[in-house]
């Protein structure tokens, strides 16, 4: 029986709630989205409750501006609090990782478990449930506060992170073709590497520009390093791992080349300034084998072990000499919409992040600001800082952990079925005015339906 199936008294990470709230006009946010959009979003949040109660149109803009998609953007009275808390948790994760690596006594990687997600939000246009691009706000904070010189984003959400890619392109363009000459200490570059389903949102309608952008591959040209790989269908697990080895790992090869290239450029620059890189993961679990039919209507998914294996391979990349990452990895939750997909995907992802960690060390934090889930942390905590454990065991994972029967048991524990008392039916004759079962189910409060 595996030691990990008979768990030790300590696990290789800790969960810590974050209460940090970051204003939408903070420098790290406006560096991504500008001040005007953030003022508009804040005002829409403040007016959401009133608009929902009166017109039901809480995301309606001034008619002179491009309208937002009302089918995938929602607001309520607590939305601003949720957005600010999500960004706050990301920044807590960045601080924990950069300070941890610098001191040698803290975590070198973090999983930030927040909602709303962010990778569909471009520099000037929220979309796909995403109002703020959390990952890019974290990168700007890492640059501004901790002196990060370059960052790689690895995105494995089912859907293409069109917003993250657009922001990446704009940032690199400003660095490579600046309006005024920049010193090496003022330049920073971002690489974006995505694995996604080309038939799903935002490409589902076949929009030419969106399909082209979700298929873009640029390898260190004009300051851009962007690579997109499409998920492929598979029938057997052996077929999947063949795809993994021959297609999907190419993303890490491209990220490796980007990280090493900019490390070398820093070393050649005047003053020989030290390179300091970081990897951000956009961790979406809606490609999971356990995701619901609605998200999986194109039948392209991944086994749960993918999240453990791919994350482990990212961790190995982060610790490679010549990348200047020094183990710094900050993962931020994106998609994932069923309990089973989120539970199993997160379990696999944490297994990959904690791979090789001693059970006597580790960190994980969570943001619980007014009910908004969130988190940070994983490896590298010295046992003399957070207490010691008798066990000294490298953490490995077992595929059986996320078998369907186990997930169903866990789901029942977390959300036990509610027993509804049976009431005696009153006999009455049917008329054309008698509501049908379907019409009763459709009678919902629109305010409750549209709130998040």
N, C-alpha and C positions, 0 to 999 in steps of 0.2 A: 504494500500500500504506500503510495507516494506521500512524502512528508508534507507536500503542499495540500494534499487532500485531508490531512490531519493537521490543521493549521497551527502554527506556533502561537505563543501568547502575544507576539507583536507582528505586524505586517510591515512591508517595506515602503509604506507611505503613511502620511497623516492627513486627515481632513480638517481644514481650518476655515471657518466662515470669515468672509470679508465684508465689512460694513462700509467700505470706501465708496464715496460718491464723487464722480468727476463731472463738473459742469460741461455742457456741450460747447461752451466758448473757451474751454481750456486749450492751450497752445497745441497739444498733441492731437486734438480733435479738429481744430480749425486748420491745421496744417494739411489735413486730409480733405476736409469738406468745405472749408471757407466759413466766414462768419455769417453771411447772409442766410445760407441754407439752414445753419444751426439755429439762428434766431427764428426762422420760419417754423422749423420743426418744434421748437420749444413752445411757440405761440399756439401751434395746432394741438399740442398735448394739453396746454392749459385750457383750451376751449373745447376739448373732446367731449367732456361730460355734457355740456350744454348742447353742443351740436347733435350728439346722439339722441338726446331727449327731445329735440325739436325737429330737426331735418333728417337725422340719421346719416348725415354725410360728414363724418368727422375728419376725412382726409381730403376734402375739397380745397383746391388752391384758387388763387386769384386767376381770373380767366385769361390774363395776359401771359400766364406761365403754362408750361407743359403739364397736363394733368397727371396725377399719380394713378397707379393701377389700384382701383378700389377692390379688386378681387383678391389681392394678396398683400394688402397693407391695412392694418387696423390700429386704432388707438383707443385708449380709455383714460380715465383720470390718473391711473398709476403708471402709464407708459413712460413718462419722462423719468420717473423714479427708477423704472426697470432699465432704461437705456443708460442712465448715469451710473447705476450700480453695476451693470455689465462691464462698462469701460473701467470702472474702479477696480473690479476684480482682476481684469487683465493687467492693469498697471501694478497691482499687488503681486501678480505672478512674475512680471518683468523684474520688479525690485528684488523679489525673493531669489530669482535665478541669477541675476547679475551680481547681487551682493553675496550670494552663497558661493558662487565660483570664485569671486575675488577673495573672500575670507578663507575659503577652503573648509568652512564649517556649516555650509548650508546646502540647499538643493541645487542641482544643476539642471533640473527640468521640472515642468509644471503642467498640469492639466487644469484648464480654467473652464469650469462647467457653468455656462451662462446662457441665458436667453433674454432678449431676442438675438438671433444669429446675425451675421454681418456680411458674408462674402458676395451677396448680390447687390449690395449698395455701392454705387460708383461714387466718384468725387462729388457729383451734383444731382444724383437721382436715386432715392431709395427704391427698393424693389424686392419682391420675393420674400416678404416677412422681415426684411433687413432695413433698418433705419440708420444705423451707424456701422461703419466697417471696423469692427472691433480689432481685427488683426492689424490693420494698417495704423490705427490709433496707437496700438502697442508698439509697432515698429518705430513710429515717430517719437514716442516717449523713450524708447531704448536709445535712439539717436541723440535726443535732446538731453536726457538725464544721465545716461551711462556711456555715451561716446561710441555707440555701435557704428561700425564703418560700413557694413553691408549685411543684408538679411536675405534669407531664402524662405519663400512660402511654399509648403507642400500641401496640396489640397486633395483630399480623397472623398469629398462629398459626392453623392450620386449626380449632382447638378454642377454644371460649369460655373465657377466663381467669376462671372463676367465683371462684376464690380471690382473685385480685387485685381483682376488683370488690367482693367482700364486705369485704375489708380497707379498700379505698378508702371505702366507705360508712361503716364504723365510725369511721374516722379523721376524716372530715369532720363526722360527727354530734357527735363530742366537741369539735371546734373550734367548730361553729355553736351547739350547745346545751351549753356547758360547765357542769360542776357548780359552778364558781366563776368569777368574771369573769377573763378573760384579757386581758392587754395585747396590742396589735397585734404586738409583737415576739415574742410567744409563740404566735401563731396561724400555721398553715400549712394549705394546702388542696391536695388532689390531684384531678386529673381523669383519668377512665379512658375510653378510646376504642378499641373493638375491632371488627375485621373477621374474621368466622368463618363456618363452615358450621353452620347451625342444626340440621341432621340428624345431626351427628356428636357424639361424646362432648363434654360430659356430658349432652347432650340426646337421645341416640340412642334411648333407651327412651321418649321422650315424656313424661317426668316434668313435671307441670304447673309446679311452682315453678322448675325449672331452665330450661325453655323460656321462661318469663316473664322470668326474670332475664337470660337471654341475648338478650332482645329489648327490654330496658329502655332508655328514652331520657328523661333528665332534664336539662334545660338551665338550670343556675344557679337551682335552687330548693332551699330548705332547706339551702343550703350544698353541694348535690350537683351535680356536672357529670359525667354518665355517658351515653355514647352507643354503641349497638350497631348495626352494619350487617351484614346477612347476605350471604354470597357467593352469586352467582347463576350458573346454568349458561349456557354460551355455545357457539356453533358456529364462528364465524369470529373471527379476531383483531380485526377491526373492531368486532364486537359486544362483545368484551371491553373495548376501550378506550372504547367508548361507555358501558358500565357504570362504568368507572373515572371518567370525567369527570362523569357524572350522579349516581352513587350513592356511590362509595367515597371520593372527595375530600371529601365532606361531613364525614367524620371530622376532617379537618384544619381545616375551617371551624369546627367546634365547639371543637376544641383551641385555635385562635387566639382565639376569643371568650373562653374560659376564661382563657388566659394574659393577655390584655389587661385583662380585668375585674379580676383580682386585682392586676395592676400598678397600675391606677388606684386601687383601694382602699388599697393601701399608700401611694400618694402623698398621699391625702386624710387618712390617719391622723395622729394627733397625733405631732409630731416628724418628720413627713415621712420616714419610714424607707425606705431604698432597697430596692426589690424585687430579688430575685435568684431567677430561675426556672431550671428544668432540664427537659429532655424525656428520659424513659426509653422505650426501645423493647423490647417483648417480641417478639423476633425468632424466630418459628417458621417452619420451611421445609417443614412437612408438607402445605401446600396446593399444593406444587410440581407442575408437570406431570410431573416425573420421580419423584414419590413412588410407593411400592409400592401394589399393589392393595388390601392390607389396610387401609391408611389412606385410600385413595381409593375405597372401595366405594360412596360416594354420588356419585361422578363430578362433583365440584365442585372445580375447581382453578384455578390462575393460571399464565400463562406466566412464565418466569424473568425476563423483562424487567420484570415488575411489581415485583420486589424492588429493582431498580436505580432505576426511575422513582419509586416511592412513597418510597423512602429519600431520593432527591434532593429531592423535594418537602417532606419533613420537614425536611431540612437548610435549605432556603430559609425555611421557617416559623421555624426556630430563630434565624435571623439577621434576622428582621423587626424593625424599630423598634416599640417599644411592648409587646413581649412580655416584655422583661427577661430573655430566655434567653441572649442574647449568644453564640449558637452552641453552648451546652453540650448535647450529646446523648450519652447512654450507652445503648448497645444491649446486651442480654443474650440469649444463646441460649436458646430454649425447645425446641420440637419439631423434627422432621426425622429420619427413620428409615431412609432408604436413602442409600447413598453418593452416588448421582447427585443426589438432592434436596439433600443437605447441601453438596456441592461446588458445584453450580450456583447454589443459593440464596445461599450465602455469597459467591460470586464477584459476583453481582449486587448484593447488599447492600453489599459493600465498594466496589463501583463507585459506588453512590449516595452513600456516606459520603465518598468521596474526590473526588467531582465538583468540578472546578474547582481542585483542589489542585495546586500545583507539585510536580513529581517531586523537587525538591530538599528537600522537607520532609515530615514526617508521622511518625506513630507507631502501632504496633500491638503489644500485649503479650499474652502467653499464660501461663496458670497450668499448670505441669507438676507439681504436687504429687503425688508417688507415682503418676504415670500419669494423673492427672485433667486432661484438656485444659481450657484456659481462655485468656482474652485481654483485652487492653485497647488502645485507642488508634486514632488516625488523623490528623486534620488539624492544621495550625497550628504545627508545630515550625519554629523559625527555623533556617535553614541554618547560621548561625554557631555554633549550639549542637551540632548533630548532624552537622556536616560539610557541605560544599557539593557540588553536582553541576554538571557542565558543562551539562546539559540544563535548559531552562526551558520546560516544556510543561504545559499544562492537561490533566488526565487525563479522558478520555472512555471510554465503553465501546462494544464492538461486540457485537451480538447473536450473531454467529457464535462468540463465545468459548465459549458453553455449548450448542453443537449436540450432539446425542446422540453422534455419532461421536467428537467430541473428548472427551466425558465418558467414553466407553467406553475410549478410549486411556489417559486419565488413571487410570481405575479399574484397568486392567491393570498400569500402572506401579506403582501403590500396592499392589496385591494380585495379584501374578502367579499364574497357575494352577499348582497343584501336580500334578506327574505322579506317578501311583500305579503302581508296577510291577505288571504282570499276572502272576498266579500260576497255575500249572497246577491245574485242578480235579481233585480226587480222585473217582473214580467210586464211588457208593454208592447203594443202593436207598433210596427214600423210605419213611418210616413216618409214622404219625400223630404221633410225638414229634419229628419233624424240624421245627426252627423255620423259619417262613416269613420271606421278605424283610421284610415289614411288621413282624413281631414283633421281628426283630433291630433294626430301626431304632428301635423304641419302647423298647428296653432302654437307658436312660440313667441316669446317676448323678444323683439328685434334688438333691444338694448343688451339683453343677456347674450344673444346669439353673436353679436358683433364685438363684444368686449373681449379682451385678452387677459 
